[in-house]
Structures are given as C-alpha cells and as structure tokens.
C-alpha cells in the first residue's frame, strides 16, 4: 500500500463526511472480499438500505462484464460497489452505467485534472487507455419495479503495471500523472459524490436528459469517425453523442441517422481505442 493510502478507508469516511455524502452513503471496508458486487447483493437480499457501500482492499473473485474475471490485487486500485433502491422499472437501469461513467470522469477531472474522456457507453479513458471498469447488476421485485441495483467500480489508481494481455489498452492515474501517488480515498469519495448528484438528476426524469450535455462534452468519439462492429456487418459512421436513453447517435455515409443501443454492438475508433 502506498504512503498516500496508509489509512485510506479512514480518509474515505472523512471525505464522505466533509462533503455531506455520509447522509446518503454508509461505508463498510473489507481487507479481503470475494467481490464487492456479490457482497452488496447479499446485503440487498437481507434488506440493506440504499446507499450501502462496500470497499474492498482486495477481491478474490472480482468480476467484470460478461462474467470476465477482474484481477483485483491489494494496495493499488479502488474497488467498491454500492446499493440503490430505485422506484422505476427495468428499462431505466442500463443508463445508470453511463451515469456512473460520467461521475468517475468528473471525479478524475476534479482530483488529478487529467484529460479524461468517455468511450461510449462507460469506459473511462486517458490518452486512449482505460482506467476504469463498471459493472451494473439488478434484481426485479414482485411488483414489476426494481428491488435493487448494484453498481460496482474498479478504478486503476496507483497501478504501476498491467498484464501483457491488456497493457496496450490499460493505464492508471499514477502512470498518467507522472508516476506520482494518487489518493484512492479522494478519487473514490469524489466518484461517489458526483454519482449521487447525477443520480438525483437522473431520477427526476428517469432518463439522461439532464446529463446529456455533460456526458457529450466528455465523449471521446463525438463528431469523429467510428467503426460499428455490428454482427450483421461492420460499417463506419460519424458519432454525434447520446440521446436521453443512452443510445449513441451516429450519422451514416448516406446522410441518415441511426441510434445504437447499449449492448447491441461494439463501437471502435478508426484510429485508436476509442
């Protein structure tokens, strides 16, 4: 653990208190946990309240999207998940991942002032390399509304190196900040703070209409050519930003507009990762 992070869970609790976010979030810290997402899901099943946050120094069974393993060593990154109890239907859950992505990007801007961007829908990148993974899971209640939503985040904060299989597309705040240590507590607290603010806006309309401007400002591909990896056949288009449902709006070569829903296809930049 770096010198800057010696008592980082205590610092995180203090930052949440100083920003008033302790009125929404209740934090529990674990030296070791199988998965912060799995831990929160267990707590949700036992009736835990919205705002519960699990922070893990190390995850023994961390996971990413599509069941991929998320390597989670101690002492470098920030791994945390939190519980939501939204009063809306399942169709409004997916855009919360974009809300979280925007919030992490805003937190990075505030804490280290690096040139952060969002690769649609929710990858956070600096100089074309990814620094953050987000996994959203949900459970439906008997009334047709959501029983719970769990959002899990892994931010590469003080990582010094990566497995060769991902080294060409992964980076950390430390590496991008000239090798200086970054406070995990500060980045995590800022991410939670911005999410709460953005979540309140989202719940007012149950869509991204109040956040589109902020999101599109940070969208790496906006007004750039992208390659759409559609199972029916890849094609190129110009990315124009998201709509209120989180779909990516693109202009096709023939001048028509198309909306791409999250999870339908992969979008890649023509000349790079984004």
N, C-alpha and C positions, 0 to 999 in steps of 0.2 A: 504494500500500500504506500502511495507517495506521501511525502511530508505534508502536502497540501490537504490530504484526505485522512489524516490520522484519526480524527473523530467526526467523520463526515456525516454519520447518521444524526449525531447531536447537532451539527451545524445545519443539516436539512430541517430538523424540527424547529430550530431557532428561526431560520429564514421563513418557514411557513407561518410562524407566529408573528414575525415582524411585518409580513405582508398582509396579515389578517386571514390568510388562507387556512389556518388551523380551524376556522369556523366551519369549513366545508370538508377538509381532509383530516382523517385520523390515520397516522402512520404507524406501521409495525415493521421493525427491521429484523432481518434474519442473516446470520453469518453464512448459513447454508440452507438452501431450499431446493426442492426438486424443480419447481417452476413457479414464478410469481403469479402467472396466469392461473395455473392449476390451484395454487393456494387461495387465490381470490374466489375462484369458482366454488371451492369447498366452503369458504366462508359465506358466500352468497346462498348456498343451499341450507346453511344453518341460520339464515335470517339476518346477516350483517347489513348494516345501513350503507346508503350511498356515501361515497367519499372515502371509503376504506382504501388505504394504500399499503401494499406490501413492497418493501425494498429488499432485494437480496444481494448480499456481497458476492455470492457465488451461486449459480444454478447448476444442479447436477443433471437436469433433464430439460434445459431450456429449449424452446421450440419457436420456429418461425412460421411463415405462411406455408400452406400445403403440406404441413407435417414435417417440414425440414428441421433438422437439428440446429439449434442456435448455440454455438460454442460460447460458454459463459465463465471464463476464468475470473478469479478474485483479484481485486486490487487495481483494476484499470477502468472498466466501463461502469455505466449506471444501468442497472436492471430494475425496473419497477412496473407494477400493474396496479390498477385501481378499479373500483366498483362503481357502476352507475345504475340507477333505478329509474330509467326514463318512462314517461307515461305515453309512449307512442308505439305505433305498430312496426313490424319488422322491416318494412320498406324504408324506414328512416334511419336504420342502423348503419348501413355501409358508409354514408358520408361522414360519420363520426371519425373514421380513419383519416379522412382528409383534414378534419378539424384538428386532430392530434398532430398531423404532419405540419400544418401551419403553425401550431403552437410551439413545437420543437424548433422550427426555423426561427420564429420570433425570439425564442429564448436564447438561441445561439447568437443572433444579432445583438441582443442586449448584453450578453455576458462576455463574449470574446470579439464581437464586431468583425467577424469573418464574412466573406462574400458568399453567404449561404443561398441555395436555391432549392426548389422543389421539383423533383421529377415526378410527373403525374403517375399515379394518384397521390402517393405519400412517401416516396423515398426522399430523404434529405441529403443533398449532395453539396460538396465544396470542391471547387476545381474539378468537377466531373466525377468525383468519387463519393461513395455512400458512407454516411456516418451514423445512420440510424435505421433500426428495423421496428416496425409496428405491427402488432397482431391484435385484431379485434374479434372477440368471441361473444356470443349472446345466447340467452335462453328465453324461450317464449312461455308466457304464463297461460293459464287456462282460459283467460278472458280475451285472448287474441292480441293482447298488448305484451310488451316485453316484460319479462320478470327481472332480468338483469342484463347488463352489458359489461364486459371486462375488456379493458384496453391495456395491452402490455407493450412496453417500450424498452429497447436496448440501445443506448447511445454510446458510441465509441468515444470516450473522453480522453483517457491517458494511455490508450493502447500504443505500444511502440512498434509493433509489427503484426503481420497477419499471415495466415496460412497462404502458401503459394497459389492455391486454387482461387483465392479471392483478392490477392494482393494488388492486382491491376485495377480493381474497381472499389476497394475499401480504403478508408482512411480514418483518422481520429482528429479530434480537436487539438490535441497536443502536437501531432505531426504537422498540422496546418498552421499552428501558432508558433512556429519556430522552435519546437521542442520544449516549450515551457509547460509546466504542470497547470492543469485547469481544475478548478474546484468542482467535483462531481455534485456536491451539495447545492452549489449555486445554480448550475445548469439544470439539475433536476427540479429544484424549487421554482425556477423561472418557467420551466416547461409546464408544471402543474398550475402555476398562476395563470399563464396565458390560456391554457386549456379551459380553466374554469370560466374565464371571461368570455372566451369564444363559445363555450358550451351554452352559456346563458343566452347569447345571441342566437345560437342555433335553435334552442328550444322555443324561442319566441315565435319562429316561423316554421319550425320543423324542416328547414332546408338551409342551404348555404347562401341564400340571397343577401344576408347581412355580412357575409365574409368573402364574397366573390372578388371584390376589389383588392383586398389584402392578399388573397391567395394568388390571383393572377399576376400581381406585382412581383411575386417571388417565383413564378412558374418559369423553369429553365427553358422550356421549349416554346414559349409564347412568341408568335409571329416568325417561327422558324420551321424549316422543313423537317418532317419526321417520317419514319418508316412504320407503317402499321402492319404488325405481324398477325394478320387475320388468317385463321385456319382455312378459309375459302380462297386464300391467295393474298400475298403481301402487296402493299401499294404505298405510294408516297402522298403526303398531303402537307398543308400548312396548318400548324397548331394555332388556334386563336384564343384558347383559355377555356375555363369551365363554365357550366351553367349552374343553376341553383340546386340541381340534383347531384352534382359532382361529375357529370359526364364531360368528356373532353370534346370540344367543338373543333372540327377541322374543315378546311376548305379543300375540296378535291380539285385536281387539274382541270376538270371541265367546268369549274366555277360553282358547282353545287356544294352545299353544306351538309355535313354529316355529324351526328353525335355518337360518341363511343362510350359505352357504359363501363364502369369499373369492373374489372374481372373478365370482360369479354375477350379482349385481345391485349397483346403486348405492344407498347409504343417505344420505339428506339429513335434516337437522334441519328441523322445521316452521318455526321462526322464525329460521333462520340457517344458516351454512355447515355446522355440524357435524350 
